[in-house]
């Protein structure tokens, strides 16, 4: 399996975990051609701090079940924007207000948006 195929599988696993806990407006951005940070950004939001944490917990749990470990986790205590770094993919889970404020989709518009269904 190529590195990009592996990253795509990781992204699919993370998106399924977000969908399972009713994550909203899940976006996948392929940044492999514009950044060395990762291959994919996955962005989603929850409706409350508790839902944001539940989304994050489920992503970590499902990724670990699939054999991927989180390298870094930022913002969990605040519950307004949590970043999960799995090396090849980076998952951002926001509350609605902070997602609108930071607008990562605009900042990373050089990347290619991929429908979750295409993973």
Backbone as CSV, one residue per row, in Angstrom:
resi,resn,N_x,N_y,N_z,CA_x,CA_y,CA_z,C_x,C_y,C_z
1,UNK,0.848,-1.175,0.000,0.000,0.000,0.000,0.898,1.245,0.000
2,UNK,0.603,2.177,-0.888,1.406,3.400,-0.958,1.114,4.296,0.249
3,UNK,2.004,5.255,0.473,1.813,6.174,1.604,0.516,6.969,1.444
4,UNK,0.226,7.404,0.215,-0.999,8.179,-0.009,-2.246,7.321,0.203
5,UNK,-2.186,6.046,-0.200,-3.315,5.141,0.050,-3.505,4.930,1.554
6,UNK,-2.394,4.822,2.262,-2.451,4.670,3.722,-3.085,5.907,4.361
7,UNK,-2.685,7.079,3.901,-3.251,8.332,4.423,-4.744,8.406,4.144
8,UNK,-5.133,7.967,2.948,-6.553,7.986,2.569,-7.359,7.055,3.476
9,UNK,-6.805,5.898,3.784,-7.469,4.957,4.689,-7.593,5.559,6.092
10,UNK,-6.550,6.233,6.540,-6.601,6.912,7.841,-7.702,7.969,7.843
11,UNK,-7.777,8.750,6.756,-8.792,9.800,6.658,-10.193,9.197,6.683
12,UNK,-10.369,8.095,5.988,-11.673,7.423,5.953,-12.071,6.945,7.354
13,UNK,-11.116,6.384,8.085,-11.372,5.912,9.449,-11.776,7.077,10.352
14,UNK,-11.055,8.184,10.252,-11.362,9.356,11.083,-12.735,9.927,10.737
15,UNK,-13.048,10.008,9.447,-14.353,10.551,9.033,-15.497,9.676,9.529
16,UNK,-15.326,8.363,9.450,-16.361,7.444,9.943,-16.568,7.649,11.440
17,UNK,-15.479,7.840,12.189,-15.584,8.068,13.634,-16.332,9.369,13.916
18,UNK,-16.085,10.401,13.119,-16.793,11.677,13.281,-18.271,11.515,12.935
19,UNK,-18.560,10.790,11.860,-19.959,10.561,11.467,-20.714,9.778,12.537
20,UNK,-20.036,8.797,13.143,-20.678,7.958,14.165,-21.159,8.760,15.367
21,UNK,-20.510,9.890,15.652,-20.904,10.732,16.794,-21.585,12.020,16.325
22,UNK,-22.111,11.985,15.107,-22.909,13.094,14.557,-22.106,14.385,14.376
23,UNK,-20.835,14.256,13.982,-20.052,15.431,13.628,-20.694,16.146,12.456
24,UNK,-20.637,17.456,12.457,-21.314,18.244,11.423,-20.331,18.789,10.400
25,UNK,-20.808,18.916,9.171,-20.073,19.542,8.075,-18.640,19.027,7.986
26,UNK,-18.501,17.711,7.863,-17.174,17.097,7.781,-16.569,17.417,6.415
27,UNK,-15.387,18.019,6.445,-14.672,18.397,5.219,-13.317,17.698,5.196
28,UNK,-12.927,17.239,4.026,-11.609,16.638,3.834,-10.884,17.489,2.806
29,UNK,-9.684,17.927,3.170,-8.880,18.729,2.256,-7.548,18.010,2.032
30,UNK,-7.274,17.701,0.778,-6.002,17.087,0.400,-4.975,18.208,0.321
31,UNK,-4.036,18.206,1.266,-3.007,19.254,1.288,-1.635,18.696,0.886
32,UNK,-1.620,17.485,0.355,-0.352,16.815,0.048,0.484,17.566,-0.982
33,UNK,-0.160,18.337,-1.848,0.568,19.075,-2.882,0.970,20.481,-2.452
34,UNK,0.440,20.934,-1.297,0.705,22.321,-0.875,1.403,22.439,0.476
35,UNK,1.613,21.309,1.164,2.223,21.375,2.490,2.938,20.068,2.822
36,UNK,3.949,20.178,3.643,4.629,18.980,4.147,4.079,18.566,5.512
37,UNK,3.118,19.320,6.041,2.552,19.017,7.362,1.876,17.656,7.409
38,UNK,1.094,17.359,6.366,0.300,16.134,6.335,-0.234,15.964,4.918
39,UNK,-0.921,14.850,4.691,-1.570,14.643,3.399,-3.002,15.173,3.395
40,UNK,-3.678,15.047,4.552,-5.080,15.470,4.631,-5.345,16.256,5.909
41,UNK,-6.182,17.262,5.765,-6.821,17.925,6.899,-8.261,17.436,6.905
42,UNK,-8.758,17.093,8.072,-10.166,16.766,8.231,-10.718,17.768,9.226
43,UNK,-11.803,18.414,8.840,-12.387,19.473,9.658,-13.851,19.120,9.914
44,UNK,-14.260,19.242,11.174,-15.656,18.984,11.537,-16.002,19.856,12.725
45,UNK,-17.288,19.925,13.034,-17.679,20.646,14.239,-18.776,19.908,14.981
46,UNK,-18.839,20.245,16.271,-19.888,19.755,17.142,-20.707,20.935,17.633
47,UNK,-21.781,20.642,18.354,-22.689,21.682,18.821,-22.394,22.180,20.226
48,UNK,-21.485,21.510,20.933,-21.188,21.895,22.313,-19.792,21.392,22.666
49,UNK,-19.266,21.868,23.773,-17.965,21.380,24.244,-18.012,19.871,24.463
50,UNK,-19.113,19.400,25.039,-19.236,17.958,25.297,-19.228,17.155,23.997
51,UNK,-19.926,17.647,22.972,-19.942,16.921,21.710,-18.563,16.978,21.040
52,UNK,-17.898,18.126,21.121,-16.546,18.234,20.554,-15.651,17.183,21.196
53,UNK,-15.701,17.063,22.509,-14.867,16.071,23.207,-15.273,14.646,22.835
54,UNK,-16.576,14.402,22.692,-17.047,13.060,22.296,-16.557,12.718,20.886
55,UNK,-16.578,13.694,19.989,-16.067,13.473,18.635,-14.574,13.127,18.679
56,UNK,-13.825,13.916,19.438,-12.380,13.704,19.557,-12.084,12.332,20.170
57,UNK,-12.767,12.012,21.246,-12.548,10.724,21.911,-12.822,9.565,20.957
58,UNK,-13.882,9.678,20.155,-14.228,8.600,19.239,-13.200,8.479,18.114
59,UNK,-12.714,9.614,17.608,-11.682,9.559,16.572,-10.443,8.857,17.113
60,UNK,-9.991,9.265,18.297,-8.791,8.654,18.881,-9.011,7.154,19.085
61,UNK,-10.163,6.788,19.627,-10.455,5.379,19.898,-10.471,4.553,18.611
62,UNK,-11.174,5.044,17.595,-11.286,4.288,16.338,-9.958,4.236,15.586
63,UNK,-9.200,5.312,15.642,-7.895,5.311,14.981,-6.956,4.335,15.681
64,UNK,-6.988,4.301,17.013,-6.135,3.365,17.747,-6.527,1.924,17.455
65,UNK,-7.838,1.657,17.342,-8.296,0.307,16.985,-7.739,-0.103,15.623
66,UNK,-7.610,0.879,14.723,-7.112,0.610,13.372,-5.577,0.598,13.314
67,UNK,-4.935,0.840,14.465,-3.486,0.761,14.524,-2.749,2.079,14.368
68,UNK,-3.472,3.202,14.427,-2.844,4.521,14.293,-2.847,5.225,15.646
69,UNK,-1.730,5.804,16.011,-1.698,6.506,17.292,-1.575,8.007,17.074
70,UNK,-2.186,8.743,17.972,-2.156,10.202,17.900,-0.772,10.672,18.351
71,UNK,-0.144,11.484,17.523,1.177,12.028,17.850,1.071,13.210,18.785
72,UNK,0.056,14.020,18.552,-0.122,15.226,19.369,-1.603,15.577,19.431
73,UNK,-1.994,16.060,20.605,-3.380,16.509,20.814,-3.302,17.882,21.456
74,UNK,-3.988,18.839,20.864,-3.988,20.214,21.383,-5.416,20.688,21.586
75,UNK,-5.669,21.399,22.682,-6.945,22.080,22.890,-8.046,21.277,23.527
76,UNK,-7.779,20.045,23.934,-8.849,19.194,24.465,-9.520,19.804,25.690
77,UNK,-8.748,20.415,26.566,-9.297,20.992,27.791,-10.275,22.121,27.545
78,UNK,-10.088,22.832,26.435,-10.968,23.958,26.123,-12.264,23.513,25.455
79,UNK,-12.180,22.505,24.618,-13.379,21.992,23.960,-13.931,22.892,22.868
80,UNK,-13.158,23.885,22.425,-13.648,24.772,21.368,-12.941,24.514,20.035
81,UNK,-11.695,24.048,20.098,-10.953,23.633,18.907,-9.924,22.619,19.356
82,UNK,-10.083,21.397,18.910,-9.138,20.332,19.250,-8.448,19.886,17.974
83,UNK,-7.139,19.804,18.042,-6.332,19.346,16.924,-5.746,17.988,17.283
84,UNK,-5.918,17.031,16.388,-5.345,15.699,16.547,-4.387,15.456,15.395
85,UNK,-3.128,15.246,15.711,-2.110,15.024,14.687,-1.773,13.536,14.640
86,UNK,-2.114,12.904,13.517,-1.797,11.494,13.297,-0.690,11.346,12.245
87,UNK,0.165,12.341,12.133,1.256,12.410,11.152,0.747,12.653,9.735
88,UNK,0.128,11.649,9.117,-0.308,11.796,7.724,-1.633,12.538,7.585
89,UNK,-2.414,12.536,8.650,-3.658,13.314,8.652,-3.706,14.159,9.925
90,UNK,-4.366,15.294,9.814,-4.593,16.157,10.966,-6.095,16.411,11.045
91,UNK,-6.655,16.111,12.195,-8.091,16.263,12.413,-8.325,17.492,13.281
92,UNK,-9.202,18.374,12.799,-9.581,19.573,13.550,-11.061,19.435,13.903
93,UNK,-11.372,19.511,15.194,-12.765,19.464,15.640,-13.044,20.756,16.395
94,UNK,-14.017,21.498,15.900,-14.367,22.808,16.446,-15.761,22.804,17.047
95,UNK,-16.041,23.828,17.867,-17.429,24.195,18.109,-17.800,25.119,16.929
96,UNK,-19.081,25.389,16.743,-19.515,26.146,15.556,-18.891,27.538,15.470
97,UNK,-18.873,28.235,16.590,-18.386,29.613,16.608,-16.917,29.702,16.184
98,UNK,-16.095,28.839,16.751,-14.668,28.872,16.427,-14.389,28.380,15.014
99,UNK,-15.208,27.470,14.525,-15.005,27.025,13.143,-15.221,28.181,12.176
100,UNK,-16.274,28.946,12.417,-16.532,30.113,11.562,-15.421,31.148,11.703
101,UNK,-14.956,31.352,12.922,-13.930,32.360,13.179,-12.606,32.009,12.495
102,UNK,-12.135,30.778,12.661,-10.829,30.398,12.121,-10.867,30.055,10.630
103,UNK,-12.007,29.586,10.136,-12.241,29.362,8.704,-11.059,28.675,8.008
104,UNK,-10.690,27.500,8.505,-9.561,26.766,7.929,-9.776,26.415,6.463
105,UNK,-11.022,26.215,6.076,-11.290,25.898,4.670,-10.803,27.028,3.759
106,UNK,-10.963,28.264,4.184,-10.484,29.393,3.383,-8.966,29.469,3.417
107,UNK,-8.392,29.311,4.602,-6.936,29.394,4.753,-6.241,28.326,3.902
108,UNK,-6.818,27.134,3.836,-6.229,26.029,3.084,-6.918,25.820,1.742
109,UNK,-7.415,26.886,1.148,-8.143,26.771,-0.126,-7.250,26.332,-1.282
110,UNK,-5.919,26.386,-1.098,-5.013,25.859,-2.127,-5.069,24.334,-2.190
111,UNK,-5.541,23.722,-1.116,-5.705,22.269,-1.094,-6.924,21.878,-1.904
112,UNK,-7.080,20.584,-2.120,-8.193,20.074,-2.922,-9.224,19.430,-2.003
113,UNK,-10.456,19.976,-2.042,-11.532,19.385,-1.237,-11.946,18.043,-1.846
114,UNK,-12.121,17.085,-0.969,-12.522,15.746,-1.391,-13.798,15.384,-0.649
115,UNK,-14.840,14.963,-1.377,-16.050,14.504,-0.680,-15.722,13.283,0.189
116,UNK,-16.287,13.254,1.371,-16.048,12.136,2.282,-16.397,10.811,1.591
117,UNK,-17.433,10.823,0.775,-17.859,9.610,0.076,-16.817,9.102,-0.913
118,UNK,-15.888,9.958,-1.337,-14.852,9.533,-2.287,-13.646,8.880,-1.625
119,UNK,-13.614,8.901,-0.292,-12.490,8.238,0.401,-12.642,6.752,0.248
